Amino acid sequence: MKNLYILLCCGAGMSSGFLAQKARKAAKKRGLDIKIEAKSENEAASHLATIDVLLLGPHYQAYKEEFAKLGKPLNVPVDVIPQKIYGTLDGEKLLDFALEIIENKSK
């Protein structure tokens, strides 16, 4: 598996920052070389050219279509983090969710 870059997006990048930290620990535990960061909504679009997947906080569901249009020419899938994963800050499940999206984009 090539080096992957997963970007989480929420209002200020704070709550998603905690989730990204837990997902980084999960990736390290699995021996995966994955960069996982959180950025604010204002910063996310400027990173689309360098990421493999963009995951939005549940409260940004309304922005999914807008970000998907921006990501499509760059082959960057965009999805919304399920509330159960986001609300419990489950890094393991977030990592599984992101990897499944990345795997499906190459099919």
Secondary structure as UniProt FT lines:
FT   STRAND          4..10
FT   HELIX           15..29
FT   TURN            30..31
FT   STRAND          34..40
FT   HELIX           41..44
FT   HELIX           45..50
FT   STRAND          53..56
FT   HELIX           58..63
FT   HELIX           64..71
FT   HELIX           72..74
FT   STRAND          78..80
FT   HELIX           83..88
FT   HELIX           91..105
//
